[in-house]
Amino acid sequence: MPINEQHQAIQKILIVDDFEDNCLLIKDHLRNQIKCEFREASSGIAALKILENWCPDCILMDIMMPEMDGVEATKRLKSMPKCQDIPVLMVTAKHEIDSLGDAFDAGAVDYIHKPLERTTLVARVRSALRTKENLDRIKELNKELFQKKQELSSFSHTVSHDLKSPIVGAASLYDLFLYRINNEYPQLIEDESLKDILERIPVTFHKMIDFINTQLDYAEAGQVIRKLESVSMTKLIKKVIENFDYAEREGMVTFVELPEMPQVWCDPIRMLKVWQNLIANSIKYRGSKNPVKIEFGVEETKEALKYWICDNGPGILTEHQDKVFETNARLNYDIEGYGFGLATVKKIIEAHGGKISIDPDVSDGVCFVCELPHESVNN
């Protein structure tokens, strides 16, 4: 055995062939080159039975077998969740070449011609095993990354929540302090420089609390907080629009009459936040448009419900459209904000099994498109 093989993990290989001599030949070719544990099956049905309790790293599958051929066996094993990533190599005679197309459609990744040649067999099997190892490593890394992301989100939530309480407490104490100053030492308030300082303190408290709330919204956005339910998107958006009546009165925004929209499966509390942030974004970045016009719409396809919100503001440059959904993405530092609004929207939509994008064909203003599945992701 080569030195570089000595410390490698034992690879598990399933050989599926109705001729025992073929199984013996494959094992003879491989055992001196690769550290292997072999199992054999004489038919597709026998192979599926083995796979119920044993998960190999590679499968060598003969095409022509009684009871169930290799193509059908490959199709069935690929429908088993734990077997979907196992590479299947078809072992085929020259005259069976026409079956390879069906085998690849079923999920096979490579093939080896009979009569088996040692060098080719070892090279193809090694390649398949490396692919499986790399895929397993990627899945493990993704699992680790997801866990770290969850830990970071939990940490962010905990820190933000723990910071909020003392700040709210300090703000309450300041209100009490200001009340006593006004009643017991009114002459201090008459000092303009001191009055200016005292008025700035609650503004700072409010900014800190607003920032912490924004962080909490983002930390929690990736999870739905209640069972999804069928919700009227028309009623939900109307409820959000009512929160912006002050902006309408002050001439900052006008809303085009809402069309009738189909029901959607969602967490209504989270979805309220989506429309709240999108409307606020249009008003905040309206530029010289006073009022900015906001319009809603919907398009229904077989795959999803596409809800959109468009405005006639200055729009977003094409090169910036992918960045706006990132955390801390601020394209205009002259406008107050923390850069979490659209990132929060993206997390909420993705938690519902959907996606959000900017319509590239809209040049007058900007149009955000939220795609949501017809049915609950919980279902």
ChimeraX attribute file (.defattr): number of C-alpha atoms within 10 A of each C-alpha:
attribute: neighborCount
match mode: 1-to-1
recipient: residues
	/A:1	10
	/A:2	8
	/A:3	7
	/A:4	7
	/A:5	12
	/A:6	11
	/A:7	8
	/A:8	10
	/A:9	10
	/A:10	13
	/A:11	15
	/A:12	17
	/A:13	21
	/A:14	23
	/A:15	25
	/A:16	28
	/A:17	25
	/A:18	18
	/A:19	13
	/A:20	12
	/A:21	10
	/A:22	18
	/A:23	20
	/A:24	12
	/A:25	13
	/A:26	18
	/A:27	19
	/A:28	12
	/A:29	16
	/A:30	20
	/A:31	14
	/A:32	12
	/A:33	16
	/A:34	20
	/A:35	17
	/A:36	16
	/A:37	14
	/A:38	17
	/A:39	17
	/A:40	20
	/A:41	20
	/A:42	17
	/A:43	25
	/A:44	28
	/A:45	18
	/A:46	15
	/A:47	23
	/A:48	17
	/A:49	12
	/A:50	16
	/A:51	15
	/A:52	12
	/A:53	7
	/A:54	13
	/A:55	15
	/A:56	18
	/A:57	22
	/A:58	23
	/A:59	26
	/A:60	24
	/A:61	29
	/A:62	27
	/A:63	28
	/A:64	19
	/A:65	17
	/A:66	13
	/A:67	9
	/A:68	14
	/A:69	17
	/A:70	29
	/A:71	25
	/A:72	16
	/A:73	22
	/A:74	27
	/A:75	18
	/A:76	17
	/A:77	21
	/A:78	19
	/A:79	12
	/A:80	13
	/A:81	8
	/A:82	13
	/A:83	20
	/A:84	15
	/A:85	16
	/A:86	23
	/A:87	23
	/A:88	28
	/A:89	26
	/A:90	25
	/A:91	25
	/A:92	21
	/A:93	15
	/A:94	10
	/A:95	8
	/A:96	12
	/A:97	12
	/A:98	9
	/A:99	15
	/A:100	18
	/A:101	11
	/A:102	13
	/A:103	24
	/A:104	18
	/A:105	12
	/A:106	20
	/A:107	21
	/A:108	24
	/A:109	14
	/A:110	18
	/A:111	21
	/A:112	20
	/A:113	16
	/A:114	12
	/A:115	11
	/A:116	16
	/A:117	13
	/A:118	14
	/A:119	11
	/A:120	12
	/A:121	19
	/A:122	18
	/A:123	13
	/A:124	15
	/A:125	23
	/A:126	16
	/A:127	14
	/A:128	21
	/A:129	20
	/A:130	13
	/A:131	17
	/A:132	17
	/A:133	14
	/A:134	12
	/A:135	14
	/A:136	14
	/A:137	12
	/A:138	12
	/A:139	12
	/A:140	12
	/A:141	12
	/A:142	12
	/A:143	12
	/A:144	12
	/A:145	12
	/A:146	12
	/A:147	12
	/A:148	12
	/A:149	12
	/A:150	14
	/A:151	12
	/A:152	13
	/A:153	19
	/A:154	15
	/A:155	13
	/A:156	18
	/A:157	20
	/A:158	14
	/A:159	14
	/A:160	19
	/A:161	15
	/A:162	12
	/A:163	14
	/A:164	19
	/A:165	12
	/A:166	11
	/A:167	16
	/A:168	15
	/A:169	11
	/A:170	14
	/A:171	19
	/A:172	14
	/A:173	12
	/A:174	16
	/A:175	13
	/A:176	12
	/A:177	11
	/A:178	16
	/A:179	13
	/A:180	12
	/A:181	14
	/A:182	14
	/A:183	9
	/A:184	10
	/A:185	12
	/A:186	12
	/A:187	10
	/A:188	13
	/A:189	15
	/A:190	11
	/A:191	10
	/A:192	10
	/A:193	10
	/A:194	11
	/A:195	12
	/A:196	11
	/A:197	10
	/A:198	14
	/A:199	11
	/A:200	10
	/A:201	12
	/A:202	16
	/A:203	11
	/A:204	12
	/A:205	17
	/A:206	14
	/A:207	11
	/A:208	16
	/A:209	18
	/A:210	15
	/A:211	17
	/A:212	21
	/A:213	16
	/A:214	18
	/A:215	22
	/A:216	21
	/A:217	19
	/A:218	23
	/A:219	21
	/A:220	18
	/A:221	23
	/A:222	20
	/A:223	15
	/A:224	19
	/A:225	12
	/A:226	11
	/A:227	13
	/A:228	18
	/A:229	15
	/A:230	15
	/A:231	16
	/A:232	16
	/A:233	21
	/A:234	16
	/A:235	14
	/A:236	15
	/A:237	18
	/A:238	13
	/A:239	14
	/A:240	18
	/A:241	16
	/A:242	11
	/A:243	11
	/A:244	18
	/A:245	14
	/A:246	11
	/A:247	16
	/A:248	16
	/A:249	10
	/A:250	10
	/A:251	13
	/A:252	19
	/A:253	22
	/A:254	19
	/A:255	16
	/A:256	9
	/A:257	11
	/A:258	13
	/A:259	11
	/A:260	12
	/A:261	17
	/A:262	16
	/A:263	16
	/A:264	20
	/A:265	21
	/A:266	29
	/A:267	21
	/A:268	21
	/A:269	12
	/A:270	24
	/A:271	21
	/A:272	15
	/A:273	18
	/A:274	23
	/A:275	19
	/A:276	19
	/A:277	19
	/A:278	17
	/A:279	22
	/A:280	14
	/A:281	14
	/A:282	24
	/A:283	23
	/A:284	15
	/A:285	17
	/A:286	21
	/A:287	13
	/A:288	10
	/A:289	15
	/A:290	14
	/A:291	19
	/A:292	23
	/A:293	19
	/A:294	21
	/A:295	17
	/A:296	20
	/A:297	16
	/A:298	18
	/A:299	13
	/A:300	14
	/A:301	11
	/A:302	7
	/A:303	10
	/A:304	16
	/A:305	22
	/A:306	20
	/A:307	19
	/A:308	19
	/A:309	19
	/A:310	23
	/A:311	24
	/A:312	19
	/A:313	22
	/A:314	17
	/A:315	19
	/A:316	18
	/A:317	12
	/A:318	11
	/A:319	7
	/A:320	11
	/A:321	15
	/A:322	11
	/A:323	15
	/A:324	20
	/A:325	21
	/A:326	15
	/A:327	15
	/A:328	15
	/A:329	17
	/A:330	18
	/A:331	14
	/A:332	10
	/A:333	9
	/A:334	7
	/A:335	10
	/A:336	9
	/A:337	17
	/A:338	15
	/A:339	19
	/A:340	22
	/A:341	27
	/A:342	22
	/A:343	19
	/A:344	27
	/A:345	27
	/A:346	23
	/A:347	22
	/A:348	27
	/A:349	23
	/A:350	18
	/A:351	18
	/A:352	24
	/A:353	16
	/A:354	19
	/A:355	18
	/A:356	21
	/A:357	16
	/A:358	19
	/A:359	14
	/A:360	13
	/A:361	8
	/A:362	14
	/A:363	14
	/A:364	13
	/A:365	17
	/A:366	23
	/A:367	24
	/A:368	19
	/A:369	21
	/A:370	22
	/A:371	24
	/A:372	24
	/A:373	19
	/A:374	20
	/A:375	18
	/A:376	17
	/A:377	15
	/A:378	12
	/A:379	7
